[in-house]
Amino acid sequence: MDESFTPAPPPPPMSFSRHDHVQRMINSKRYKSPSKTIYSDRFIPSRSGSNFDLFNLPSPSSSEDSCSCSPYSTALRKALFGPDTPDKFESPNIFRYKTETRKSMYSLSPTPFTSQDDLLPGYDNNHKPPKRPRKIPPSSFKVLDAPALQDDFYLNLVDWSSNNILAVALENSVYLWNASSSKVTKLCDLGIDDSVCSVGWAPLGTYLSVGSNSGKVQIWDVSQGKSIRTMEGHRLRVGALAWSSSLLSSGGRDKSIYQRDIRAQEDFVSKLSGHKSEVCGLKWSYDNRELASGGNDNRLLVWNQKSTQPVLKFCEHTAAVKAIAWSPHVNGLLASGGGTVDRNIRFWNTTTNSQLNCIDTGSQVCNLVWSKNVNELVSTHGYSQNQIIVWKYPTMSKLATLTGHTYRVLYLAISPDGQTIVTGAGDETLRFWNVFPSRKSQVVIIH
């Protein structure tokens, strides 16, 4: 019997209600289209289709034991659990207490280093992120006119008191500028036949000493605005002054240094002889035990409170030594700078009578001052760059090089808070610079 083929009726067309459309949109991530192949956005390689022999890698069909003993697995296990970890754990108790040890910088690493051999080769493993250097403003924040400010390397015509008053000598007169109120007053006038060669404040800021071209030294009471004493001794101009409590030291062109006790009736209590040319630099140490003097004879001499002859002589400079600064942080640490031919800043240990370091600055060193707030110092320069440099001690790395003066920066003083310096030059300007940070804690002098 012939069998006839009767096709099966077609399936009823798929119809979607509004509810079905909403469900497909909600479950779009779960819905799989029956007519589309889904491709993922991640590529997951198939190990079965990989040719491991091509890269000299073990086949995934290797045993579990051989994989666990591979060099990579061994290194990973020792990095995670320590170098004494056995190849196979005999106990699952890995969360055991251990004695807390001092953590290194690597303690935050997920794979802590346990020995020097574990550290990265060719890398400075003791390296710490460097501190961001303090930003020093490159320009002066205030400029004052100083007409007739002399361009003379051997004079010291600017000083800043502990009461925040700046003394400036212009020809034969001394002017006071109050840094708090910006008020200017004229303190004295030596007359047409004399001129001011140096000024220096007493530690308490009440008295100002004035050295003259005639060789006289005057003491002025600033609060009363009058001279309380005039002392003689020098035969020529007095270009350097330095105070130690009630003792005033004066250095002159006559090669001599006079020690004057303003409480005594005599004009001077002792005379120091040692320089062979004009004395142009004088500074007492912070503990008032040592006086350093620099001269046009290229010598740096150190005296104690009772000596009339120098106890130390440093003759390494090859030009006049005007720039002198004692460290407020370490007793016996002294810095000095040489003139145009020398150009060096030298550091000395007066306790051991030795030179510690020498830095060629490239130009005449006119002044030095050490920061009381941080272990840094600033130098001012003349020929040929007229720059101001802030140095980090003891590395002597330059923190800033400041320019603005068009003549030699011959005068330098620091504010009582230790943050601001004022510089003066033959361009007849005084410039104020913010160079040092504030004093966060009291500086301790190391004996």
Disulfide bonds with the S-S distance in Angstrom:
none
